[in-house]
Amino acid sequence: MKNMGTVDRVVRVLIALTLGILYFTHAISGLTATILIVVAVVLLLTSLVSFCPLWALLGIKTVKK
């Protein structure tokens, strides 16, 4: 069941891309970089499937009915 709207998905992809660029240009490194890349992957995956488990737990839906 989808609980993410288009704007939510686009924002997540943009954040993930930004984190990826920061990582690959070595603007971030070490443990911080590892954590942020994991966050970026999660953001990309949730945007691809249009479902966010955290939103489901909190009862938030950004998708239009």
Stockholm file with secondary structure:
# STOCKHOLM 1.0

chainA/1-65         MKNMGTVDRVVRVLIALTLGILYFTHAISGLTATILIVVAVVLLLTSLVSFCPLWALLGIKTVKK
#=GR chainA/1-65 SS CCCCCHHHHHHHHHHHHHHHHHHHTTSSCHHHHHHHHHHHHHHHHHHHHTCCHHHHHHTCCCSCC
#=GC SS_cons        CCCCCHHHHHHHHHHHHHHHHHHHTTSSCHHHHHHHHHHHHHHHHHHHHTCCHHHHHHTCCCSCC
//
